[in-house]
Amino acid sequence: MSVAELIEQAVSGLGYEFVDLETSPRGRLLRVFIDTDKGITVDDCVTVSNHLTRLFMVENVDYDRLEVSSPGLDRPLRKTADFIRFTGQEAQLRLRVPVGNQRNFTGRLAGVAGDRLTLEVKGESYEFELSQIERARLVPDFERKQELKR
């Protein structure tokens, strides 16, 4: 089992969503990103960090530093479930291969059907195969975040 799979299983067992894992070139730093529908607090990060520290000791995972945090307002979108969950929100996409001499697109996520994503950009709809998306991130919506806090 890879370190990412081990982390995903542990984080899911604690009731959080495993978003991403970043490592330093030699794997000495492990940066784990977690999320929930309600967002992440410092206490959530401490809980996951403590659990992973104990788990890594038992599983003999060699690392120097562990960081656990929220993915932030511009969270990456990696899985099909991410694109479905954030339908209606604005995102930036970078494609593996250009479409019409363009690799970068910013628009509203309009939905996922099968393995295809629909993105609305300035009134036009574009469809992309999920496998052709190199990188995707949410565009922060500060007004919406302020409304959620109230």
N, C-alpha and C positions, 0 to 999 in steps of 0.2 A: 504494500500500500504506500503510495507517495505521501509526502508531507502535506500537500494540498488536500488530498482525499482524507487524510487523518484529521486535518483541521476542519474540513467541511462537515465530517461526521460528528465531531465534537461540538462544533458551534451550533449545528442543527439540533443536536440533542439538548442543548441549553435553551432552545426556542428562538434562536437568532438566524438570520439569513447570512450565509457566507457569500460575500460579494467578490472579494479578490484577495490575492496573495502576491506581494512583491518581495523579492529577495535581492540581496546584494550579490555582486559577481561570485563570491565564494560561499554564499549562503550563510554568512555570519549574521546578517540582519534579516529578521522575518517581520514583515509589516502586513498585518491582517486587517482587512476591512470588513465590518459587519453592519447589518441594518435590520430594522423592523419597520412595520407600517407606521409606528408611532415615533420613529426616530431613535437615536442612540444618545444615552447620557454617559457621563464619566463613570458612574457606578456600573453601567453595562460593560464598559471597557475593562474596568477592574475585575469584574466577575469572570469575563472571558479570559483575560490575561492570567489570572490566578489558576483557572482550570487548565489552560494550555500549558502553563509552566509545569504543573504536576504531571500532565499527560506526556510532555516531552521528556521528563525525567524517566518515567516508566518505559517509554518507547525508545529511549536512547537517541533522541533527535539532537544533533550537535549544532549549536547556534550560540552567538554571543549576546544578541539583544533581540527582544520581542517588543513590538509596538502593536497595539490594538486600537483602532479608531473607526469612526464613521466614514463612509465614502465621500461625504461632503455634498454640497448642493449640486455639483457637477459630476455626480456619480457615473461611473462607467456602466454601460449596458452590454452584457456579454451573452446572457442566455435568452432563449425565446421568451421565457417567462418575464424577463425584465422588460422587453419591448411591449408585451401585453399589459403588464402592470402599469406602465407609464404612458399608455395610449392617451393622446390628447395633449401631452406636454411637448415642449420644444426640445429638439435634440440636434447635435452635430454628428454627422457621419463622415467617415473616411473610407472609401472603397479600395479594394485591392487592385482593381483594374478600372481605368477611367470609363465613364459613360458620357459620350459627347464631349470628349476632351476635359472632363471635369471629374475629380475624385472626391472633393469635399462638398457636402451638402448640409444646409441648416434648414430645418422646417419642423412642422408639427407631425408627431407620430400619429398616423391615421388608422393603424391596425395591422394585424398579422393574420395571414391566411395561409395555412400550411407552412411552407418554408420561405414565404415572401412577405416582405415588409412594405407597407405603403407609407410614403412620406409626402406631405403636402408642403410645397415650397411656393410661396407667393401666388397662390391660387391654382397651381399646377400640381398634379399628382404624379409621383414617380414610384415605381416598384423596383425593389432590389431583393435579390436572393440573400437570405441571412448569411449564407456561407461566403458571400462576396464582400461583407462588411469587415473591414480591417479593424476599425476602432469606432466606438460610438459613446457619446457622453450626453447627459442632460445639460441643457442650457439653464443656468440658475434663474428662477423666477422669484425675485425678492418680494414682490407684492403678494404673491400667493403664500409665501412663508410667513409674512407678517399677519395675514388673515388667519392662518392656522394657529398662531400663538394666542390670538384673542379669545 
